[in-house]
Amino acid sequence: MFAFLLLKGQNSMVDTLKFSGIKKIKLSFVENFVEAKNGMVIDSLLMERDMLRLKRLPSITHAYYSVRALKNNRVEVNYVIEESFTLIPSANLFSSSNDDFAFRIGLKEFNFLGQNITLGAFYQFDNYSSYGIGLRAPYLFSKKLGLAFNYNDFTTLEPVFFEDDTADYKYSNSGFELLGLYEFNINNRIELGYSLFTEDYSYVEGSTSVEVPLSLKVDKHLFKFIYDYNNLDYFYHYLEGFRSQLNFQYVGSANASLPEFLIGFNDFTYFKRFGSKGNWANRLRLGLASNVDSPFAPFTVDNNLNIRGVGNTIDRGTAMIVLNTEFRHTLIDKNQFVLQGNAFIDGGTWRNPAGGFDDLLETRNLRIYPGLGIRFMHKRIFNAIFRIDYGYGITKDGDKGFVFGIGQYF
């Protein structure tokens, strides 16, 4: 370290910038992606930023650098990269004591063409079949500018909630989405998107109401704005730091039964390491939408989105507050395999459609689910985390159940 500080103080020049460990990533991509260049004055802060940006790429498990002194006040810098295996299957399995079994399987390549492009597809069965394809190329045009495209055809059995009754509708949503992606700097990026889609509701069984049609098909369009502030640091499967992700949407409709509305939600996540094996993880989600008196409210209470063990889409609302907190502890860390246990508490409350903000304080809208989980991980395969969680409701009419998936819950 002393030698490096001495070199920096003498304004040492980078004579050679090397990249070690590259196998599937295109060298030209990495050379353009990093800030360090041959001929620059050595800058430790700049190189630390490079390491952090590299570790955030799905194709890279870990990265670090070394500096070797040469003659005439010049140095050789070596960026050492540990690549991830990036062709990854995905699986999400979910059920509760009162729900039918449902699943989603898929396949994604996170380093398509060696350019850190994500290309993937999925199939889902949740009473009905659904599928989707997606392409995400955040650095397609430069190291700051890219795009994403998605096409989805969803069909599910959705509960629709009236004042005191419930009905089941077959719900279909098909359409495409195009987004522009721009990265201002290492901490700040935005996405701007537009989508066209069609929603189709068909009554299956349950209660009926003269105010709610038995069938409804409507064309919609959506404008999306995402702002992501990311100050997370990574060390393999451990995280530390703070992140804020804002998602704001305007949804326009061609039918008065499903009127236009605004919806926004923000995820605040905070991670703290404890010792060499502990990781405390937290997510606070705040959401607010136009308070339309409709049984098709946008925010749902669901196993796979917010409350583990609660069931599959058991309620809806037009505002929400959800807090997920868990402590992850590594039980085994041997070679590339990691076994991690976790204890969690998921809690949330919702505003009823056309209700007031005091709904968020009503005990009937509050759900608290503590639980335990386990994670099976592979260090060198991107997002290769198979999780099993079991949540148990301790609030009124609480359910219980398992939630399976790929990747951490948040």
JOSUL-V531689 format. One record per pair of residues at least 12 apart in sequence whose ideal C-beta (glycine too) atoms are under 6 Angstrom apart, sorted by the first residue. I is the first residue (numbers start at 0). J is the second residue. Records with the same first field share a line. If there is no record, write none. Layout:
BEGIN
I = J, J
END
This chain:
BEGIN
3 = 66
6 = 74
7 = 41
9 = 72
10 = 40
11 = 41, 72, 74
12 = 73
13 = 37, 39, 41, 76
14 = 69, 73
15 = 75
16 = 35, 37, 76
17 = 77
18 = 78
19 = 77, 79
20 = 79, 80, 81
21 = 80
22 = 82
23 = 110, 113
24 = 58, 113
25 = 113
28 = 114
31 = 142
32 = 142
33 = 49
34 = 49
35 = 49
41 = 74
46 = 64
48 = 185
50 = 62
52 = 185
54 = 233
56 = 115
57 = 109, 381
58 = 83, 85, 110, 115
59 = 80
60 = 81, 83, 379
61 = 81
62 = 80
63 = 79
64 = 78
65 = 77
83 = 379, 381
84 = 379, 380
85 = 109, 110, 381
86 = 108
87 = 107
88 = 106
89 = 105, 405
90 = 104, 405
91 = 103, 404
92 = 403
93 = 302, 303, 402
94 = 400
95 = 310, 398, 400
96 = 398, 399, 400
98 = 310, 311
101 = 125
102 = 124
103 = 121, 123
104 = 122
105 = 119, 121
107 = 119
109 = 381
116 = 136
117 = 135
118 = 134
119 = 133
120 = 132
125 = 155
126 = 156
127 = 154
129 = 153, 154
130 = 152
131 = 151
132 = 150
133 = 149
134 = 148
135 = 147
137 = 180
143 = 182
144 = 181
145 = 180
146 = 179
147 = 178
148 = 177
149 = 176
150 = 175
152 = 173
153 = 172
154 = 171
155 = 170
157 = 170
158 = 312
159 = 294
160 = 294, 315
161 = 206, 208
164 = 206
165 = 205
166 = 205, 206
167 = 203, 204, 205
168 = 200, 202
169 = 201, 203
170 = 200
171 = 199
172 = 196, 198
173 = 197
174 = 194, 195, 196
176 = 192, 194
177 = 193
178 = 190, 192
179 = 191
186 = 228, 229, 230
187 = 228
188 = 227
189 = 226
190 = 225
192 = 223
193 = 222
194 = 221
195 = 220
196 = 219
197 = 218
198 = 217
199 = 216
200 = 215
201 = 214
211 = 294
215 = 256
217 = 252, 253, 254, 257
218 = 253
219 = 250, 252
220 = 251
221 = 248, 250
222 = 249
223 = 248
224 = 247
225 = 246
226 = 245
227 = 244
228 = 243
229 = 242
235 = 378
236 = 376
237 = 272, 278
238 = 270
239 = 270, 272
241 = 269
242 = 268
243 = 267
244 = 266
245 = 265
246 = 264
247 = 263
248 = 262
249 = 261
258 = 291
260 = 288, 289, 291
261 = 289
262 = 288, 297
263 = 287
264 = 286
265 = 285
266 = 282, 284
267 = 283
268 = 282
269 = 281
276 = 328, 329
277 = 328
278 = 327
279 = 326
280 = 325
281 = 324
282 = 323, 409
283 = 322
284 = 321
285 = 320
286 = 298, 319
287 = 318
288 = 317
290 = 317, 353
292 = 352, 353
293 = 352
296 = 315, 316, 317, 352
298 = 316, 319
299 = 312, 315
300 = 313, 314
302 = 402
305 = 321, 347
306 = 345, 347, 366, 368
307 = 345, 370, 388, 390, 402
308 = 368, 370, 390, 399, 400
309 = 366, 398
310 = 398
316 = 349, 350, 351
317 = 350, 352
318 = 350
319 = 349
320 = 348
321 = 347
322 = 346
323 = 345, 409
324 = 344
325 = 341, 343
326 = 342
327 = 339, 341
328 = 340
335 = 377, 378, 379
337 = 376
339 = 374
340 = 373
341 = 372
342 = 371
343 = 370
344 = 369
345 = 368
346 = 367
347 = 366
348 = 364, 365
349 = 364
365 = 394
366 = 394
367 = 393, 394
368 = 390, 392
370 = 388, 389, 390, 391
371 = 389
372 = 388
373 = 387
374 = 386
382 = 406
384 = 406, 407
386 = 404
387 = 403
388 = 402
389 = 401
END
